[in-house]
Amino acid sequence: MILTSAADIRALLERTRRVAVLGIKTESQADQPAFYVPAYAKNAGLEIVPVPVYYPDVGTILGEPVYRTLAAIPGPIDLVDVFRRPADLDAHKADILAKMPRAVWLQSGIRDDAFANALSKAGIDVVQDRCLMVELQKLPRYETRQ
């Protein structure tokens, strides 16, 4: 299902515990959303699994071991938070379908209806063009512990 309503997005976030971040940046890019959004989510209590596209020599991000594909991550994933340009999404479709997370979240500015529909038809919930951090901040459960 493609989720657009506030109630559906809230329900998704309430059942989310483990988030793989596809396209995460490293600590040296801390000023970029692809780093500070997952850092916020981790500080709010979510488990973050880094899946960078670049940085082949990096072994950990946010203190967590790095995986090179979603399919290589052991155990289930509730949500894949995607920081990739719309033109790059199709290159990740097979990996996403191999892992079969409960949901895929396309960050602000990322929208591809055909991609979202393909994931939805496979049984994966999809959120498009929304910032995960902004949506988490709306829920008291995810207030950061700073």
Buried (B, 14 or more C-beta within 10 A) or exposed (E): EBBEEEEBBEEBBEEBEBBBBBBBBBEEBEEEBBBBBBBBBBBBEBBBBBBBBEBEEBEEBBEBEBBEBBEEBEEEBBBBBBBBEBEBBEEBBEBBBEBBBBBBBBBBEBBBEEBBEBBBEEEBBBBBBBBBBEBBBEEEEBEBEE
